[in-house]
Amino acid sequence: REGESVRVKLFDTPSVSNEAEFSATVSEDMLVKTQGFVLVFSLRNLASFKAIPVLLGIVQKASNNAKFPVMVVGTHS
């Protein structure tokens, strides 16, 4: 909404493709109060795209399957 403040925290999880790698990078405590996610993958790396459903499952589990917005973004870098 116009004039409303928003706080954003970004967690970089480079080359994460499974729950063990994700858990080593981001703790579930960090995700408990999260209200949305931006999942970014490389257009030049098929493995990073295939990891999106895995990451989505992890964040859903960590948030107790709460409803939240998710944006999936492809990048060339």
Accessible surface in RSA format (square Angstrom, percent):
REM  Atomic radii and reference values for relative SASA: ProtOr
REM  Chains: A
REM  Algorithm: Lee & Richards
REM  Probe-radius: 1.40
REM  Slices: 20
REM RES _ NUM      All-atoms   Total-Side   Main-Chain    Non-polar    All polar
REM                ABS   REL    ABS   REL    ABS   REL    ABS   REL    ABS   REL
RES ARG A   1   238.26 100.0 178.50  91.0  59.76 142.3  79.86 109.1 158.39  96.0
RES GLU A   2   184.96 106.2 144.16 109.1  40.80  97.1  65.91 127.5 119.05  97.2
RES GLY A   3    83.03 102.4   0.00   N/A  83.03 102.4  43.43 119.2  39.60  88.7
RES GLU A   4    95.73  55.0  69.63  52.7  26.10  62.1  34.35  66.4  61.39  50.1
RES SER A   5   108.34  91.5  80.35 107.2  27.99  64.5  48.83 104.0  59.51  83.4
RES VAL A   6   120.04  79.0  84.26  76.3  35.78  86.2  89.49  77.8  30.55  82.8
RES ARG A   7   205.54  86.3 171.56  87.5  33.98  80.9  66.66  91.1 138.88  84.2
RES VAL A   8   106.11  69.8  75.37  68.2  30.73  74.1  78.34  68.1  27.77  75.3
RES LYS A   9   143.62  70.1 117.67  72.2  25.95  61.8  66.94  60.2  76.69  81.7
RES LEU A  10   151.09  84.1 119.96  85.8  31.12  78.2 121.22  85.1  29.87  80.4
RES PHE A  11    81.79  40.9  52.60  32.6  29.19  75.9  56.36  34.2  25.42  72.8
RES ASP A  12   118.12  82.7  95.65  95.2  22.48  53.1  43.74 103.0  74.38  74.2
RES THR A  13    30.65  21.8  18.06  18.3  12.60  30.0   2.70   3.6  27.95  42.3
RES PRO A  14    95.08  69.3  74.30  67.7  20.78  75.5  83.35  68.8  11.73  72.9
RES SER A  15   109.62  92.6  71.91  96.0  37.71  86.9  50.73 108.0  58.89  82.5
RES VAL A  16    11.71   7.7   3.71   3.4   8.00  19.3   3.88   3.4   7.84  21.3
RES SER A  17    50.99  43.1  41.64  55.6   9.35  21.5  21.95  46.7  29.04  40.7
RES ASN A  18    62.21  42.9  62.18  60.1   0.03   0.1  29.39  70.7  32.82  31.7
RES GLU A  19    71.67  41.1  68.83  52.1   2.84   6.8  27.63  53.4  44.04  36.0
RES ALA A  20    77.38  71.2  59.98  92.6  17.41  39.6  68.81  96.9   8.57  22.7
RES GLU A  21    72.96  41.9  66.85  50.6   6.10  14.5  35.63  68.9  37.33  30.5
RES PHE A  22    14.96   7.5  14.96   9.3   0.00   0.0  14.96   9.1   0.00   0.0
RES SER A  23    63.72  53.8  44.43  59.3  19.29  44.4  33.42  71.2  30.30  42.5
RES ALA A  24    92.73  85.3  47.67  73.6  45.06 102.5  59.55  83.9  33.18  87.9
RES THR A  25    60.59  43.1  33.76  34.2  26.83  63.9  24.64  33.1  35.96  54.4
RES VAL A  26     3.91   2.6   2.50   2.3   1.42   3.4   2.50   2.2   1.42   3.8
RES SER A  27    52.01  44.0  44.78  59.8   7.24  16.7  43.22  92.0   8.80  12.3
RES GLU A  28    94.32  54.2  89.18  67.5   5.14  12.2  32.88  63.6  61.44  50.2
RES ASP A  29   122.74  86.0 104.91 104.4  17.83  42.2  28.76  67.7  93.98  93.7
RES MET A  30    93.55  48.4  72.49  48.0  21.06  50.1  81.57  69.4  11.97  15.9
RES LEU A  31     4.88   2.7   4.88   3.5   0.00   0.0   4.88   3.4   0.00   0.0
RES VAL A  32    93.27  61.4  74.39  67.3  18.88  45.5  74.97  65.1  18.29  49.6
RES LYS A  33   185.75  90.6 164.58 101.0  21.17  50.4 115.60 104.0  70.16  74.7
RES THR A  34    39.39  28.0  19.13  19.4  20.25  48.3  22.21  29.8  17.18  26.0
RES GLN A  35   153.41  85.8 138.70 101.4  14.72  35.0  46.07  98.1 107.35  81.4
RES GLY A  36    28.74  35.4   0.00   N/A  28.74  35.4  12.99  35.7  15.75  35.3
RES PHE A  37    25.31  12.7  15.04   9.3  10.27  26.7  20.12  12.2   5.19  14.8
RES VAL A  38    75.84  49.9  50.74  45.9  25.10  60.5  50.74  44.1  25.10  68.1
RES LEU A  39    16.55   9.2  14.64  10.5   1.91   4.8  16.55  11.6   0.00   0.0
RES VAL A  40    84.61  55.7  57.37  51.9  27.24  65.6  57.37  49.9  27.24  73.9
RES PHE A  41    25.96  13.0  23.07  14.3   2.89   7.5  25.96  15.7   0.00   0.0
RES SER A  42    22.70  19.2  19.05  25.4   3.65   8.4  15.39  32.8   7.31  10.2
RES LEU A  43    97.27  54.2  63.39  45.4  33.88  85.2  65.93  46.3  31.35  84.4
RES ARG A  44   185.05  77.7 144.54  73.7  40.51  96.5  61.40  83.9 123.65  74.9
RES ASN A  45    71.12  49.0  66.06  63.8   5.05  12.2  14.12  34.0  57.00  55.1
RES LEU A  46   116.81  65.1 103.17  73.8  13.64  34.3 107.49  75.5   9.32  25.1
RES ALA A  47    62.70  57.7  53.87  83.1   8.83  20.1  58.25  82.0   4.46  11.8
RES SER A  48    29.68  25.1  20.11  26.8   9.57  22.0  27.09  57.7   2.59   3.6
RES PHE A  49   103.30  51.7 102.72  63.6   0.59   1.5 102.72  62.3   0.59   1.7
RES LYS A  50   131.59  64.2 118.57  72.7  13.03  31.0  74.52  67.1  57.07  60.8
RES ALA A  51     3.79   3.5   1.47   2.3   2.32   5.3   3.65   5.1   0.14   0.4
RES ILE A  52    16.54   9.4  16.54  12.3   0.00   0.0  16.54  11.9   0.00   0.0
RES PRO A  53    89.91  65.5  77.10  70.3  12.81  46.5  80.58  66.5   9.33  58.0
RES VAL A  54    60.64  39.9  51.59  46.7   9.06  21.8  59.07  51.3   1.57   4.3
RES LEU A  55    15.62   8.7  15.62  11.2   0.00   0.0  15.62  11.0   0.00   0.0
RES LEU A  56    52.28  29.1  52.28  37.4   0.00   0.0  52.28  36.7   0.00   0.0
RES GLY A  57    34.59  42.7   0.00   N/A  34.59  42.7  28.65  78.6   5.93  13.3
RES ILE A  58    14.60   8.3  12.11   9.0   2.49   6.0  13.35   9.6   1.24   3.4
RES VAL A  59     2.13   1.4   2.13   1.9   0.00   0.0   2.13   1.8   0.00   0.0
RES GLN A  60    71.89  40.2  71.89  52.5   0.00   0.0   5.22  11.1  66.67  50.6
RES LYS A  61   126.29  61.6 112.80  69.2  13.49  32.1  79.92  71.9  46.37  49.4
RES ALA A  62    10.12   9.3   0.83   1.3   9.29  21.1   1.89   2.7   8.23  21.8
RES SER A  63    12.78  10.8   3.65   4.9   9.13  21.0   7.26  15.5   5.53   7.7
RES ASN A  64   134.11  92.5 109.93 106.2  24.18  58.2  31.32  75.4 102.79  99.4
RES ASN A  65   115.57  79.7  93.14  90.0  22.43  54.0  27.63  66.5  87.94  85.0
RES ALA A  66    55.40  50.9  40.33  62.2  15.07  34.3  50.58  71.2   4.82  12.8
RES LYS A  67   208.05 101.5 174.13 106.8  33.92  80.8 122.20 110.0  85.85  91.4
RES PHE A  68    34.22  17.1   7.15   4.4  27.07  70.4  13.03   7.9  21.19  60.6
RES PRO A  69    98.26  71.6  85.96  78.4  12.30  44.7  97.26  80.3   1.00   6.2
RES VAL A  70    54.62  35.9  19.87  18.0  34.75  83.7  21.00  18.2  33.62  91.2
RES MET A  71   112.37  58.2 107.77  71.3   4.60  11.0  79.58  67.7  32.79  43.4
RES VAL A  72    74.35  48.9  45.16  40.9  29.19  70.3  45.16  39.2  29.19  79.2
RES VAL A  73    54.91  36.1  51.47  46.6   3.44   8.3  54.91  47.7   0.00   0.0
RES GLY A  74    33.03  40.7   0.00   N/A  33.03  40.7   3.49   9.6  29.53  66.1
RES THR A  75    44.08  31.3  39.54  40.1   4.54  10.8  25.76  34.6  18.32  27.7
RES HIS A  76   114.17  62.4 108.96  75.7   5.22  13.3  85.25  87.9  28.93  33.7
RES SER A  77   118.07  99.8  68.65  91.6  49.42 113.8  84.47 179.9  33.60  47.1
END  Absolute sums over single chains surface
CHAIN  1 A     6133.8       4735.9       1397.8       3522.9       2610.9
END  Absolute sums over all chains
TOTAL          6133.8       4735.9       1397.8       3522.9       2610.9
